[in-house]
């Protein structure tokens, strides 16, 4: 089992680390103004996980500021790349 896990990490996982954003990644990462740096960091306390105002009818009321701020940090740390790399978000 241990050898199988090592083989997976060496051969299969690297391809997945550089794949495309999928499913809800577009809203949570690519279009989120907090993650993209289009608003100040304090906005993480006023916007939901998807970047919508909490008072908006479009908001799911999913309040996850620490996750959103960790996405922002990942974006900042990989900014020298094209900015759309999924590597930093794993």
C-alpha positions in Angstrom: 0.0 0.0 0.0 2.8 2.4 0.8 4.6 1.7 -2.5 1.3 2.3 -4.3 0.9 5.7 -2.5 4.5 6.7 -3.4 3.9 5.7 -7.1 0.7 7.7 -7.2 2.5 10.8 -5.8 5.4 10.5 -8.2 3.5 9.8 -11.4 -0.2 10.7 -11.2 -0.4 13.7 -8.8 1.9 16.1 -10.7 -0.3 16.1 -13.7 -3.3 17.0 -11.5 -1.5 19.9 -9.8 -1.3 21.8 -13.1 -4.8 21.0 -14.4 -7.6 23.5 -15.1 -9.9 25.1 -12.6 -13.0 23.1 -12.4 -16.6 23.3 -11.2 -17.0 26.1 -8.6 -13.4 27.3 -9.0 -14.5 30.0 -11.4 -16.7 31.7 -8.9 -14.7 31.0 -5.7 -11.2 31.8 -7.1 -11.2 33.3 -10.6 -14.1 35.8 -10.2 -13.9 36.5 -6.5 -12.7 40.1 -6.0 -11.1 39.3 -2.7 -9.0 36.6 -4.2 -8.0 38.6 -7.2 -7.1 41.7 -5.1 -9.7 44.0 -6.6 -10.9 44.9 -3.1 -9.1 45.5 0.2 -8.4 42.5 2.5 -11.1 43.8 4.9 -13.7 43.0 2.2 -13.3 39.3 3.1 -15.3 40.1 6.2 -18.2 41.6 4.2 -18.4 39.3 1.2 -19.4 35.7 1.1 -17.2 32.8 -0.2 -18.2 33.5 -3.8 -17.4 37.3 -3.6 -21.0 38.5 -3.3 -22.2 41.0 -0.7 -23.8 39.1 2.2 -26.9 41.3 1.9 -27.3 40.4 -1.8 -30.1 38.1 -2.8 -27.5 36.3 -5.0 -25.5 35.5 -1.9 -25.5 31.9 -0.6 -24.6 33.4 2.8 -21.6 31.1 3.0 -19.2 33.0 5.1 -15.6 31.6 4.9 -13.2 34.5 5.3 -10.2 32.4 6.3 -10.5 30.2 3.2 -11.0 33.2 1.0 -7.9 34.9 2.5 -5.9 31.7 2.0 -6.9 31.8 -1.7 -5.7 35.4 -1.8 -2.4 34.4 -0.3 -2.0 31.6 -2.8 -2.7 34.0 -5.7 -0.2 36.5 -4.4 2.5 33.8 -3.9 2.1 32.6 -7.5 1.6 36.0 -9.2 4.9 35.6 -11.1 3.2 32.9 -13.1 0.3 33.6 -15.4 -2.1 34.0 -12.5 -4.4 31.3 -13.7 -2.3 28.4 -12.5 -4.0 25.9 -10.3 -0.8 24.8 -8.7 -0.8 27.2 -5.7 -4.4 26.3 -4.8 -3.6 22.6 -3.9 
